[in-house]
Amino acid sequence: MSPRVVTAVVGVAFFLAGMLIMLLPLSADSPSGIGVACGNSVGVGFDQAAVEAEGAAFVRICDRLRRERLVWAAPVTAVGAVLVVGALEARRRSSK
């Protein structure tokens, strides 16, 4: 396989892994042992009223969990996108 194809495959893998990590749901355990749904790292599925019913601290905990996951998942996704675009751009330049 050519370096461009390897770069594109690795880029797609990084991009998909980063997107999957960002879209997986997060949860925190309450003192009663029940999981509190925090949505995913982009905030989809987060019901602030339901989380506040378990305790006001869980809103901050969910925010921290989402932020921590987004801090490392977004760069993984971005690196994947850059690799794919770079591989496609290299292919376009070499074919001219």
ZADREN-596080 format. One line per field, with one value per atom (N, C-alpha, C): atom name; residue number from 1; x, y, z. Coordinates in Angstrom, 2 decimals, padded with zeros to 5 digits. Layout:
atom	[CA ...]
nr	[NUM ...]
X	[X ...]
Y	[Y ...]
Z	[Z ...]
***
This chain:
atom	[N CA C N CA C N CA C N CA C N CA C N CA C N CA C N CA C N CA C N CA C N CA C N CA C N CA C N CA C N CA C N CA C N CA C N CA C N CA C N CA C N CA C N CA C N CA C N CA C N CA C N CA C N CA C N CA C N CA C N CA C N CA C N CA C N CA C N CA C N CA C N CA C N CA C N CA C N CA C N CA C N CA C N CA C N CA C N CA C N CA C N CA C N CA C N CA C N CA C N CA C N CA C N CA C N CA C N CA C N CA C N CA C N CA C N CA C N CA C N CA C N CA C N CA C N CA C N CA C N CA C N CA C N CA C N CA C N CA C N CA C N CA C N CA C N CA C N CA C N CA C N CA C N CA C N CA C N CA C N CA C N CA C N CA C N CA C N CA C N CA C N CA C N CA C N CA C N CA C N CA C N CA C N CA C N CA C N CA C N CA C N CA C]
nr	[1 1 1 2 2 2 3 3 3 4 4 4 5 5 5 6 6 6 7 7 7 8 8 8 9 9 9 10 10 10 11 11 11 12 12 12 13 13 13 14 14 14 15 15 15 16 16 16 17 17 17 18 18 18 19 19 19 20 20 20 21 21 21 22 22 22 23 23 23 24 24 24 25 25 25 26 26 26 27 27 27 28 28 28 29 29 29 30 30 30 31 31 31 32 32 32 33 33 33 34 34 34 35 35 35 36 36 36 37 37 37 38 38 38 39 39 39 40 40 40 41 41 41 42 42 42 43 43 43 44 44 44 45 45 45 46 46 46 47 47 47 48 48 48 49 49 49 50 50 50 51 51 51 52 52 52 53 53 53 54 54 54 55 55 55 56 56 56 57 57 57 58 58 58 59 59 59 60 60 60 61 61 61 62 62 62 63 63 63 64 64 64 65 65 65 66 66 66 67 67 67 68 68 68 69 69 69 70 70 70 71 71 71 72 72 72 73 73 73 74 74 74 75 75 75 76 76 76 77 77 77 78 78 78 79 79 79 80 80 80 81 81 81 82 82 82 83 83 83 84 84 84 85 85 85 86 86 86 87 87 87 88 88 88 89 89 89 90 90 90 91 91 91 92 92 92 93 93 93 94 94 94 95 95 95 96 96 96]
X	[000.85 000.00 000.89 000.40 001.16 001.02 001.95 001.86 000.57 000.08 -001.17 -002.35 -002.41 -003.51 -003.42 -002.22 -002.04 -002.44 -002.02 -002.39 -003.89 -004.54 -006.00 -006.70 -006.23 -006.86 -006.67 -005.47 -005.22 -006.05 -006.16 -006.97 -008.44 -008.97 -010.37 -010.57 -009.62 -009.73 -009.71 -008.80 -008.75 -010.04 -010.51 -011.73 -012.92 -013.10 -014.25 -014.13 -012.93 -012.74 -013.05 -012.59 -012.87 -014.35 -015.03 -016.47 -017.22 -016.81 -017.44 -017.25 -016.04 -015.76 -016.61 -016.76 -017.56 -019.05 -019.52 -020.95 -021.39 -020.43 -020.81 -021.38 -022.42 -023.03 -022.15 -022.27 -021.56 -022.56 -022.09 -022.95 -022.10 -022.72 -022.09 -022.97 -022.37 -023.13 -023.52 -024.80 -025.29 -024.98 -025.06 -024.81 -025.76 -026.93 -027.88 -027.56 -026.52 -026.11 -026.76 -027.58 -028.26 -027.41 -027.26 -026.50 -027.26 -026.57 -027.15 -026.65 -027.56 -027.18 -026.68 -025.47 -024.87 -024.87 -025.52 -025.51 -024.17 -023.80 -022.49 -021.61 -020.41 -019.49 -019.87 -020.76 -021.23 -022.55 -023.05 -024.21 -025.53 -025.56 -026.82 -027.24 -028.48 -029.01 -028.87 -028.43 -028.28 -029.53 -030.20 -031.40 -031.05 -030.80 -030.32 -031.32 -032.61 -033.61 -033.59 -033.45 -033.40 -032.13 -031.05 -029.78 -029.83 -030.39 -030.52 -031.41 -032.36 -033.23 -032.43 -031.37 -030.49 -029.58 -029.23 -028.36 -027.70 -027.53 -026.95 -025.50 -024.81 -023.41 -023.27 -024.28 -024.19 -024.14 -024.70 -024.62 -023.16 -022.43 -021.01 -020.20 -020.56 -019.85 -020.05 -021.28 -021.55 -020.82 -020.80 -020.07 -018.59 -018.02 -016.61 -016.33 -017.20 -017.03 -017.09 -018.07 -018.20 -016.98 -016.54 -015.39 -014.11 -013.89 -012.69 -012.66 -013.78 -013.81 -013.64 -014.24 -014.15 -012.73 -012.02 -010.66 -009.72 -009.90 -009.00 -009.65 -010.97 -011.61 -011.63 -011.78 -011.80 -010.47 -009.33 -008.07 -007.87 -008.34 -008.24 -009.04 -010.23 -011.07 -010.42 -009.87 -009.24 -008.01 -007.20 -006.02 -006.46 -007.50 -008.01 -008.48 -009.19 -009.68 -008.51 -007.49 -006.33 -005.60 -005.46 -004.79 -005.56 -006.89 -007.70 -007.60 -007.75 -007.66 -006.27 -005.24 -003.88 -003.65 -004.18 -004.03 -004.77 -005.95 -006.72 -006.04 -005.49 -004.80 -003.52 -002.79 -001.58 -001.93 -003.03 -003.48 -003.82 -004.50 -004.89 -003.67 -002.69 -001.48 -000.65 -000.57 000.26 -000.37 -001.68 -002.35 -002.34 -001.93 -001.89 -000.63]
Y	[-001.18 000.00 001.24 002.24 003.49 004.27 005.15 005.97 006.80 007.23 008.01 007.18 005.93 005.06 004.75 004.47 004.21 005.44 006.61 007.85 008.05 007.78 007.93 006.94 005.69 004.67 005.03 005.44 005.84 007.08 008.01 009.21 008.88 007.99 007.59 006.89 006.05 005.36 006.35 007.32 008.34 009.15 009.56 010.37 009.62 008.37 007.60 007.29 006.99 006.73 007.97 009.13 010.38 010.70 010.49 010.74 009.77 008.50 007.51 007.87 008.26 008.64 009.84 010.81 011.99 011.66 010.68 010.39 009.32 008.62 007.63 008.32 007.76 008.41 008.33 009.35 009.43 009.26 008.75 008.68 008.78 009.23 009.32 008.56 007.93 007.18 008.08 008.01 008.77 007.98 008.63 007.91 006.73 006.78 005.68 004.53 004.69 003.62 003.65 004.64 004.77 005.64 005.24 006.02 007.25 008.37 009.62 009.85 009.95 010.13 011.56 011.67 012.98 013.33 012.53 012.78 012.35 012.92 012.63 013.87 013.82 014.92 016.20 016.13 017.34 017.83 017.18 017.63 017.04 016.23 015.63 014.57 014.61 013.63 014.05 015.28 015.78 016.51 016.03 016.66 017.29 018.59 019.28 019.18 019.27 019.20 017.84 016.76 015.42 015.22 015.78 015.65 016.46 017.66 018.48 017.81 017.00 016.29 015.30 014.74 013.83 014.60 015.81 016.63 017.70 018.88 020.00 019.72 018.93 018.63 017.82 017.05 016.21 017.02 018.23 019.08 019.43 019.81 020.12 018.88 017.75 016.50 016.13 016.23 015.93 016.90 018.18 019.17 018.81 018.43 018.07 016.82 015.81 014.59 014.88 015.68 016.02 016.80 017.76 018.59 017.75 016.86 016.03 015.13 014.55 013.67 014.48 015.64 016.46 016.99 017.25 017.79 016.85 015.56 014.65 013.99 013.95 013.34 014.28 015.56 016.52 016.55 016.56 016.51 015.21 014.09 012.82 012.93 013.48 013.67 014.63 015.72 016.72 016.15 015.38 014.77 013.82 013.05 012.16 012.92 014.00 014.80 015.40 015.89 016.47 015.40 014.20 013.12 012.75 012.66 012.30 013.40 014.64 015.76 015.81 015.59 015.59 014.48 013.30 012.18 012.48 013.07 013.40 014.51 015.48 016.59 016.08 015.20 014.63 013.83 013.12 012.34 013.29 014.39 015.33 015.99 016.35 017.01 016.05 014.80 013.84 013.42 013.56 013.14 014.24 015.45 016.55 016.52]
Z	[000.00 000.00 000.00 -000.66 -000.73 000.58 000.86 002.08 002.15 000.99 000.98 001.45 001.01 001.42 002.91 003.39 004.82 005.63 005.17 005.87 005.88 004.77 004.70 005.62 005.64 006.50 007.97 008.34 009.73 010.08 009.15 009.38 009.59 008.77 008.93 010.27 010.66 011.94 013.10 013.06 014.11 014.14 012.97 012.90 013.47 013.05 013.53 015.03 015.48 016.92 017.74 017.29 018.01 018.04 016.92 016.88 017.79 017.78 018.64 020.11 020.46 021.85 022.26 021.36 021.70 021.82 021.09 021.08 022.07 022.70 023.71 024.94 025.54 026.71 027.95 028.77 030.05 031.17 032.30 033.48 034.74 035.81 037.11 038.10 039.08 040.07 041.24 041.61 042.75 044.03 045.19 046.44 046.66 046.06 046.21 045.27 044.42 043.53 042.17 041.93 040.64 039.72 038.47 037.51 037.07 037.00 036.55 035.13 034.16 032.77 032.54 032.00 031.73 030.25 029.43 028.00 027.42 026.27 025.71 025.83 025.28 025.51 024.77 023.80 023.16 023.76 024.79 025.53 025.11 024.08 023.63 024.64 025.06 026.01 027.45 027.70 029.06 029.47 030.52 031.05 032.38 032.37 033.57 034.71 034.43 035.49 036.19 035.41 036.01 036.82 036.34 037.07 038.36 038.31 039.52 040.55 040.12 041.06 041.90 041.33 042.08 043.02 042.66 043.49 042.64 043.22 042.46 042.08 042.86 042.56 041.29 040.93 039.74 038.46 038.47 037.29 037.04 038.08 037.95 037.58 038.16 037.85 036.39 035.90 034.50 033.58 033.93 033.13 033.06 034.19 034.24 033.40 033.51 032.72 031.22 030.81 029.39 028.90 029.70 029.32 029.21 030.19 030.16 028.94 028.59 027.42 026.14 026.08 024.88 024.67 025.77 025.68 024.94 025.08 024.37 023.16 023.07 021.91 020.70 020.94 019.83 019.08 019.75 019.00 018.21 018.74 018.01 016.72 016.80 015.62 014.64 015.15 014.29 013.58 014.29 013.67 012.56 012.81 011.77 010.55 010.77 009.64 008.86 009.56 008.89 008.07 008.62 007.88 006.62 006.72 005.54 004.50 004.91 003.96 003.34 004.16 003.63 002.62 002.90 001.95 000.65 000.75 -000.46 -001.25 -000.55 -001.22 -001.88 -001.24 -001.84 -003.08 -003.04 -004.20 -005.36 -005.05 -006.09 -006.72 -005.89 -006.42 -007.27 -006.86 -007.60 -008.92 -009.05 -010.29 -011.36 -010.99 -011.97 -012.79]
***
